[in-house]
Protein backbone atom coordinates (compact mmCIF):
# COMPACT_ATOMS: atom_id res chain seq x y z
CA UNK A 1 0.00 0.00 0.00
CA UNK A 2 2.79 2.41 0.97
CA UNK A 3 4.60 1.78 -2.33
CA UNK A 4 1.39 2.38 -4.24
CA UNK A 5 0.86 5.74 -2.51
CA UNK A 6 4.46 6.77 -3.22
CA UNK A 7 4.03 5.77 -6.87
CA UNK A 8 0.85 7.85 -7.18
CA UNK A 9 2.57 10.87 -5.64
CA UNK A 10 5.54 10.54 -8.01
CA UNK A 11 3.27 10.20 -11.04
CA UNK A 12 1.27 13.25 -9.96
CA UNK A 13 4.47 15.27 -9.48
CA UNK A 14 5.73 14.23 -12.90
CA UNK A 15 2.41 15.17 -14.49
CA UNK A 16 2.49 18.57 -12.78
CA UNK A 17 6.07 19.17 -13.90
CA UNK A 18 5.14 18.21 -17.46
CA UNK A 19 2.22 20.61 -17.30
CA UNK A 20 4.63 23.35 -16.27
CA UNK A 21 6.87 22.55 -19.23
CA UNK A 22 3.93 22.64 -21.60
CA UNK A 23 2.73 25.96 -20.21
CA UNK A 24 6.10 27.45 -21.12
CA UNK A 25 6.37 26.03 -24.64
CA UNK A 26 5.57 28.11 -27.70
CA UNK A 27 4.69 25.74 -30.55
CA UNK A 28 6.35 28.12 -33.03
CA UNK A 29 9.56 28.18 -31.01
CA UNK A 30 11.58 31.21 -29.98
CA UNK A 31 13.88 31.77 -32.95
CA UNK A 32 14.90 35.31 -33.92
CA UNK A 33 12.76 34.98 -37.05
CA UNK A 34 9.61 34.23 -35.03
CA UNK A 35 10.35 37.04 -32.56
CA UNK A 36 10.98 39.49 -35.42
CA UNK A 37 7.63 38.63 -36.98
CA UNK A 38 6.06 39.07 -33.56
CA UNK A 39 7.60 42.51 -33.20
CA UNK A 40 5.88 43.69 -36.38
CA UNK A 41 2.55 42.29 -35.18
CA UNK A 42 3.01 43.82 -31.74
CA UNK A 43 3.70 47.26 -33.18
CA UNK A 44 0.58 47.00 -35.33
CA UNK A 45 -1.75 45.89 -32.53
CA UNK A 46 -0.36 46.76 -29.10
CA UNK A 47 1.43 50.11 -29.20
CA UNK A 48 -1.62 52.27 -28.42
CA UNK A 49 -1.62 50.95 -24.88
CA UNK A 50 1.75 49.34 -24.21
CA UNK A 51 4.05 51.64 -26.18
CA UNK A 52 6.28 51.20 -29.20
CA UNK A 53 8.56 48.17 -28.81
CA UNK A 54 6.97 47.54 -25.38
CA UNK A 55 9.12 50.17 -23.69
CA UNK A 56 6.40 52.35 -22.15
CA UNK A 57 2.70 52.92 -22.53
CA UNK A 58 0.16 55.62 -21.68
CA UNK A 59 -2.69 53.28 -20.77
CA UNK A 60 -1.02 49.99 -19.89
CA UNK A 61 2.27 48.76 -18.40
CA UNK A 62 5.48 48.52 -20.37
CA UNK A 63 6.06 44.89 -21.27
CA UNK A 64 9.84 45.12 -21.54
CA UNK A 65 10.60 46.83 -18.24
CA UNK A 66 13.03 45.38 -15.73
CA UNK A 67 10.48 44.21 -13.18
CA UNK A 68 8.49 41.18 -12.07
CA UNK A 69 5.45 40.09 -14.06
CA UNK A 70 2.29 38.22 -13.09
CA UNK A 71 2.14 36.47 -16.46
CA UNK A 72 5.45 34.85 -17.26
CA UNK A 73 4.79 31.59 -19.14
CA UNK A 74 4.11 31.34 -22.85
CA UNK A 75 0.61 30.07 -22.13
CA UNK A 76 -0.15 32.94 -19.74
CA UNK A 77 0.80 35.49 -22.39
CA UNK A 78 -1.07 33.62 -25.11
CA UNK A 79 -4.22 33.53 -22.97
CA UNK A 80 -3.98 37.28 -22.32
CA UNK A 81 -3.71 37.96 -26.04
CA UNK A 82 -6.50 35.63 -27.13
CA UNK A 83 -8.93 35.94 -24.19
CA UNK A 84 -8.10 39.34 -22.72
CA UNK A 85 -7.71 39.97 -18.98
CA UNK A 86 -11.04 40.29 -17.10
CA UNK A 87 -11.42 43.41 -15.00
CA UNK A 88 -8.81 45.35 -16.97
CA UNK A 89 -8.66 47.28 -20.22
CA UNK A 90 -6.88 44.38 -21.95
CA UNK A 91 -9.18 42.96 -24.67
CA UNK A 92 -8.85 39.82 -26.74
CA UNK A 93 -6.99 40.87 -29.89
CA UNK A 94 -8.77 38.54 -32.30
CA UNK A 95 -5.56 37.49 -34.05
CA UNK A 96 -4.88 34.08 -35.51
CA UNK A 97 -3.36 31.45 -33.24
CA UNK A 98 0.01 31.61 -34.99
CA UNK A 99 0.16 35.40 -34.91
CA UNK A 100 -0.66 35.37 -31.21
CA UNK A 101 2.20 32.94 -30.60
CA UNK A 102 4.51 35.19 -32.63
CA UNK A 103 3.72 38.12 -30.34
CA UNK A 104 4.35 35.85 -27.34
CA UNK A 105 7.80 35.01 -28.75
CA UNK A 106 8.55 38.72 -29.18
CA UNK A 107 7.50 39.65 -25.64
CA UNK A 108 9.49 36.78 -24.18
CA UNK A 109 12.55 37.86 -26.19
CA UNK A 110 12.31 41.34 -24.66
CA UNK A 111 12.26 39.93 -21.14
CA UNK A 112 14.94 37.32 -21.75
CA UNK A 113 18.60 37.72 -20.97
CA UNK A 114 21.00 38.39 -23.81
CA UNK A 115 22.39 34.87 -23.46
CA UNK A 116 18.90 33.43 -24.07
CA UNK A 117 18.59 35.25 -27.41
CA UNK A 118 22.14 36.27 -28.41
CA UNK A 119 22.33 38.40 -31.55
CA UNK A 120 24.13 37.25 -34.64
CA UNK A 121 27.68 38.38 -35.24
CA UNK A 122 31.31 37.29 -35.28
CA UNK A 123 32.05 36.55 -31.62
CA UNK A 124 35.81 36.25 -32.13
CA UNK A 125 35.93 39.62 -33.87
CA UNK A 126 33.75 41.05 -31.10
CA UNK A 127 36.24 39.90 -28.49
CA UNK A 128 39.07 41.46 -30.49
CA UNK A 129 37.17 44.77 -30.57
CA UNK A 130 36.49 44.52 -26.82
CA UNK A 131 40.21 44.17 -26.09
CA UNK A 132 41.40 46.50 -28.86
CA UNK A 133 39.58 49.29 -30.65
CA UNK A 134 36.74 49.46 -28.13
CA UNK A 135 39.19 49.72 -25.18
CA UNK A 136 36.60 48.01 -22.98
CA UNK A 137 39.13 45.90 -21.06
CA UNK A 138 40.78 49.09 -19.81
CA UNK A 139 37.91 49.57 -17.36
CA UNK A 140 36.05 46.23 -17.22
CA UNK A 141 36.94 42.77 -15.96
CA UNK A 142 36.00 39.44 -17.53
CA UNK A 143 37.03 36.29 -15.69
CA UNK A 144 39.42 38.21 -13.45
CA UNK A 145 41.24 39.95 -16.31
CA UNK A 146 40.97 43.63 -17.15
CA UNK A 147 40.44 46.95 -15.42
CA UNK A 148 38.56 47.42 -12.16
CA UNK A 149 37.06 50.88 -12.39
CA UNK A 150 33.97 49.69 -14.30
CA UNK A 151 31.50 46.89 -13.50
CA UNK A 152 32.58 43.25 -13.84
CA UNK A 153 31.18 41.87 -17.12
CA UNK A 154 31.88 38.17 -16.52
CA UNK A 155 28.17 37.31 -16.30
CA UNK A 156 26.80 40.18 -18.40
CA UNK A 157 24.94 37.99 -20.89
CA UNK A 158 22.99 36.23 -18.12
CA UNK A 159 21.93 39.35 -16.23
CA UNK A 160 21.22 41.88 -18.99
CA UNK A 161 19.13 41.97 -22.14
CA UNK A 162 20.51 42.76 -25.57
CA UNK A 163 18.59 46.05 -25.46
CA UNK A 164 20.25 47.11 -22.20
CA UNK A 165 23.72 46.17 -23.44
CA UNK A 166 23.21 48.17 -26.63
CA UNK A 167 21.91 51.16 -24.65
CA UNK A 168 24.93 51.01 -22.34
CA UNK A 169 27.13 51.37 -25.40
CA UNK A 170 25.14 54.04 -27.25
CA UNK A 171 22.97 56.04 -24.83
CA UNK A 172 24.44 58.46 -22.31
CA UNK A 173 23.19 58.04 -18.75
CA UNK A 174 21.83 61.23 -17.15
CA UNK A 175 23.41 60.20 -13.84
CA UNK A 176 26.12 57.62 -13.13
CA UNK A 177 24.91 54.70 -10.97
CA UNK A 178 25.86 54.55 -7.29
CA UNK A 179 29.45 53.50 -6.83
CA UNK A 180 30.52 54.80 -10.24
CA UNK A 181 30.24 58.57 -9.95
CA UNK A 182 33.48 60.16 -11.18
CA UNK A 183 35.32 62.45 -8.79
CA UNK A 184 38.57 64.33 -8.74
CA UNK A 185 40.09 64.85 -5.30
CA UNK A 186 42.76 67.51 -4.75
CA UNK A 187 44.91 66.75 -1.71
CA UNK A 188 46.64 69.22 0.57
CA UNK A 189 50.04 67.85 -0.40
CA UNK A 190 49.43 68.98 -3.99
CA UNK A 191 48.65 65.55 -5.43
CA UNK A 192 45.39 64.53 -7.08
CA UNK A 193 43.29 61.34 -7.21
CA UNK A 194 40.91 60.71 -10.11
CA UNK A 195 38.43 57.83 -10.05
CA UNK A 196 34.96 56.76 -8.93
CA UNK A 197 33.53 57.35 -5.47
CA UNK A 198 32.82 54.07 -3.68
CA UNK A 199 32.08 55.19 -0.13
CA UNK A 200 31.88 58.49 1.71
CA UNK A 201 31.26 59.62 5.29
CA UNK A 202 32.06 62.62 7.45
CA UNK A 203 35.58 61.42 8.09
CA UNK A 204 36.86 59.64 4.99
CA UNK A 205 36.47 58.73 1.32
CA UNK A 206 37.04 55.52 -0.59
CA UNK A 207 37.91 56.08 -4.23
CA UNK A 208 38.70 53.46 -6.84
CA UNK A 209 41.20 55.31 -8.95
CA UNK A 210 41.80 55.23 -12.67
CA UNK A 211 45.02 53.45 -11.65
CA UNK A 212 42.85 50.52 -10.43
CA UNK A 213 43.96 51.18 -6.86
CA UNK A 214 41.62 51.74 -3.90
CA UNK A 215 42.48 55.05 -2.25
CA UNK A 216 41.43 55.53 1.39
CA UNK A 217 41.53 59.24 2.17
CA UNK A 218 40.78 60.95 5.46
CA UNK A 219 38.99 64.28 5.47
CA UNK A 220 41.98 66.15 6.85
CA UNK A 221 44.02 65.14 3.78
CA UNK A 222 41.56 66.65 1.31
CA UNK A 223 41.73 70.19 -0.02
CA UNK A 224 38.63 69.88 -2.22
CA UNK A 225 36.63 67.34 -4.21
CA UNK A 226 35.02 67.89 -7.61
CA UNK A 227 32.10 65.63 -8.52
CA UNK A 228 31.41 64.92 -12.18
CA UNK A 229 27.87 64.20 -13.38
CA UNK A 230 29.08 62.58 -16.61
CA UNK A 231 29.78 58.84 -16.50
CA UNK A 232 33.21 57.56 -17.44
CA UNK A 233 31.45 55.01 -19.67
CA UNK A 234 31.58 56.13 -23.32
CA UNK A 235 28.19 56.25 -25.05
CA UNK A 236 29.31 56.80 -28.64
CA UNK A 237 30.10 53.28 -29.78
CA UNK A 238 27.55 53.61 -32.56
CA UNK A 239 29.81 56.28 -34.11
CA UNK A 240 33.16 55.13 -32.74
CA UNK A 241 32.69 51.70 -34.33
CA UNK A 242 31.45 50.67 -37.74
CA UNK A 243 28.01 49.06 -37.78
CA UNK A 244 29.47 45.57 -38.28
CA UNK A 245 31.98 46.11 -35.48
CA UNK A 246 29.21 47.12 -33.07
CA UNK A 247 27.21 44.05 -34.11
CA UNK A 248 30.19 41.81 -33.41
CA UNK A 249 30.85 43.46 -30.06
CA UNK A 250 27.21 42.91 -29.04
CA UNK A 251 27.46 39.28 -30.14
CA UNK A 252 30.48 38.79 -27.88
CA UNK A 253 29.09 40.64 -24.84
CA UNK A 254 25.73 38.88 -25.07
CA UNK A 255 27.36 35.48 -24.70
CA UNK A 256 29.27 36.29 -21.51
CA UNK A 257 28.06 33.89 -18.81
CA UNK A 258 29.74 32.28 -15.84
KEGUVEX-239590 format. One record per residue (C-alpha): residue in three letters; x, y, z. Coordinates in pm, whole numbers, padded with zeros to 5 digits, always signed. Layout:
N
ALAXYZ
...
END
This chain:
258
UNK+00000+00000+00000
UNK+00279+00241+00097
UNK+00460+00178-00233
UNK+00139+00238-00424
UNK+00086+00574-00251
UNK+00446+00677-00322
UNK+00403+00577-00687
UNK+00085+00785-00718
UNK+00257+01087-00564
UNK+00554+01054-00801
UNK+00327+01020-01104
UNK+00127+01325-00996
UNK+00447+01527-00948
UNK+00573+01423-01290
UNK+00241+01517-01449
UNK+00249+01857-01278
UNK+00607+01917-01390
UNK+00514+01821-01746
UNK+00222+02061-01730
UNK+00463+02335-01627
UNK+00687+02255-01923
UNK+00393+02264-02160
UNK+00273+02596-02021
UNK+00610+02745-02112
UNK+00637+02603-02464
UNK+00557+02811-02770
UNK+00469+02574-03055
UNK+00635+02812-03303
UNK+00956+02818-03101
UNK+01158+03121-02998
UNK+01388+03177-03295
UNK+01490+03531-03392
UNK+01276+03498-03705
UNK+00961+03423-03503
UNK+01035+03704-03256
UNK+01098+03949-03542
UNK+00763+03863-03698
UNK+00606+03907-03356
UNK+00760+04251-03320
UNK+00588+04369-03638
UNK+00255+04229-03518
UNK+00301+04382-03174
UNK+00370+04726-03318
UNK+00058+04700-03533
UNK-00175+04589-03253
UNK-00036+04676-02910
UNK+00143+05011-02920
UNK-00162+05227-02842
UNK-00162+05095-02488
UNK+00175+04934-02421
UNK+00405+05164-02618
UNK+00628+05120-02920
UNK+00856+04817-02881
UNK+00697+04754-02538
UNK+00912+05017-02369
UNK+00640+05235-02215
UNK+00270+05292-02253
UNK+00016+05562-02168
UNK-00269+05328-02077
UNK-00102+04999-01989
UNK+00227+04876-01840
UNK+00548+04852-02037
UNK+00606+04489-02127
UNK+00984+04512-02154
UNK+01060+04683-01824
UNK+01303+04538-01573
UNK+01048+04421-01318
UNK+00849+04118-01207
UNK+00545+04009-01406
UNK+00229+03822-01309
UNK+00214+03647-01646
UNK+00545+03485-01726
UNK+00479+03159-01914
UNK+00411+03134-02285
UNK+00061+03007-02213
UNK-00015+03294-01974
UNK+00080+03549-02239
UNK-00107+03362-02511
UNK-00422+03353-02297
UNK-00398+03728-02232
UNK-00371+03796-02604
UNK-00650+03563-02713
UNK-00893+03594-02419
UNK-00810+03934-02272
UNK-00771+03997-01898
UNK-01104+04029-01710
UNK-01142+04341-01500
UNK-00881+04535-01697
UNK-00866+04728-02022
UNK-00688+04438-02195
UNK-00918+04296-02467
UNK-00885+03982-02674
UNK-00699+04087-02989
UNK-00877+03854-03230
UNK-00556+03749-03405
UNK-00488+03408-03551
UNK-00336+03145-03324
UNK+00001+03161-03499
UNK+00016+03540-03491
UNK-00066+03537-03121
UNK+00220+03294-03060
UNK+00451+03519-03263
UNK+00372+03812-03034
UNK+00435+03585-02734
UNK+00780+03501-02875
UNK+00855+03872-02918
UNK+00750+03965-02564
UNK+00949+03678-02418
UNK+01255+03786-02619
UNK+01231+04134-02466
UNK+01226+03993-02114
UNK+01494+03732-02175
UNK+01860+03772-02097
UNK+02100+03839-02381
UNK+02239+03487-02346
UNK+01890+03343-02407
UNK+01859+03525-02741
UNK+02214+03627-02841
UNK+02233+03840-03155
UNK+02413+03725-03464
UNK+02768+03838-03524
UNK+03131+03729-03528
UNK+03205+03655-03162
UNK+03581+03625-03213
UNK+03593+03962-03387
UNK+03375+04105-03110
UNK+03624+03990-02849
UNK+03907+04146-03049
UNK+03717+04477-03057
UNK+03649+04452-02682
UNK+04021+04417-02609
UNK+04140+04650-02886
UNK+03958+04929-03065
UNK+03674+04946-02813
UNK+03919+04972-02518
UNK+03660+04801-02298
UNK+03913+04590-02106
UNK+04078+04909-01981
UNK+03791+04957-01736
UNK+03605+04623-01722
UNK+03694+04277-01596
UNK+03600+03944-01753
UNK+03703+03629-01569
UNK+03942+03821-01345
UNK+04124+03995-01631
UNK+04097+04363-01715
UNK+04044+04695-01542
UNK+03856+04742-01216
UNK+03706+05088-01239
UNK+03397+04969-01430
UNK+03150+04689-01350
UNK+03258+04325-01384
UNK+03118+04187-01712
UNK+03188+03817-01652
UNK+02817+03731-01630
UNK+02680+04018-01840
UNK+02494+03799-02089
UNK+02299+03623-01812
UNK+02193+03935-01623
UNK+02122+04188-01899
UNK+01913+04197-02214
UNK+02051+04276-02557
UNK+01859+04605-02546
UNK+02025+04711-02220
UNK+02372+04617-02344
UNK+02321+04817-02663
UNK+02191+05116-02465
UNK+02493+05101-02234
UNK+02713+05137-02540
UNK+02514+05404-02725
UNK+02297+05604-02483
UNK+02444+05846-02231
UNK+02319+05804-01875
UNK+02183+06123-01715
UNK+02341+06020-01384
UNK+02612+05762-01313
UNK+02491+05470-01097
UNK+02586+05455-00729
UNK+02945+05350-00683
UNK+03052+05480-01024
UNK+03024+05857-00995
UNK+03348+06016-01118
UNK+03532+06245-00879
UNK+03857+06433-00874
UNK+04009+06485-00530
UNK+04276+06751-00475
UNK+04491+06675-00171
UNK+04664+06922+00057
UNK+05004+06785-00040
UNK+04943+06898-00399
UNK+04865+06555-00543
UNK+04539+06453-00708
UNK+04329+06134-00721
UNK+04091+06071-01011
UNK+03843+05783-01005
UNK+03496+05676-00893
UNK+03353+05735-00547
UNK+03282+05407-00368
UNK+03208+05519-00013
UNK+03188+05849+00171
UNK+03126+05962+00529
UNK+03206+06262+00745
UNK+03558+06142+00809
UNK+03686+05964+00499
UNK+03647+05873+00132
UNK+03704+05552-00059
UNK+03791+05608-00423
UNK+03870+05346-00684
UNK+04120+05531-00895
UNK+04180+05523-01267
UNK+04502+05345-01165
UNK+04285+05052-01043
UNK+04396+05118-00686
UNK+04162+05174-00390
UNK+04248+05505-00225
UNK+04143+05553+00139
UNK+04153+05924+00217
UNK+04078+06095+00546
UNK+03899+06428+00547
UNK+04198+06615+00685
UNK+04402+06514+00378
UNK+04156+06665+00131
UNK+04173+07019-00002
UNK+03863+06988-00222
UNK+03663+06734-00421
UNK+03502+06789-00761
UNK+03210+06563-00852
UNK+03141+06492-01218
UNK+02787+06420-01338
UNK+02908+06258-01661
UNK+02978+05884-01650
UNK+03321+05756-01744
UNK+03145+05501-01967
UNK+03158+05613-02332
UNK+02819+05625-02505
UNK+02931+05680-02864
UNK+03010+05328-02978
UNK+02755+05361-03256
UNK+02981+05628-03411
UNK+03316+05513-03274
UNK+03269+05170-03433
UNK+03145+05067-03774
UNK+02801+04906-03778
UNK+02947+04557-03828
UNK+03198+04611-03548
UNK+02921+04712-03307
UNK+02721+04405-03411
UNK+03019+04181-03341
UNK+03085+04346-03006
UNK+02721+04291-02904
UNK+02746+03928-03014
UNK+03048+03879-02788
UNK+02909+04064-02484
UNK+02573+03888-02507
UNK+02736+03548-02470
UNK+02927+03629-02151
UNK+02806+03389-01881
UNK+02974+03228-01584
END
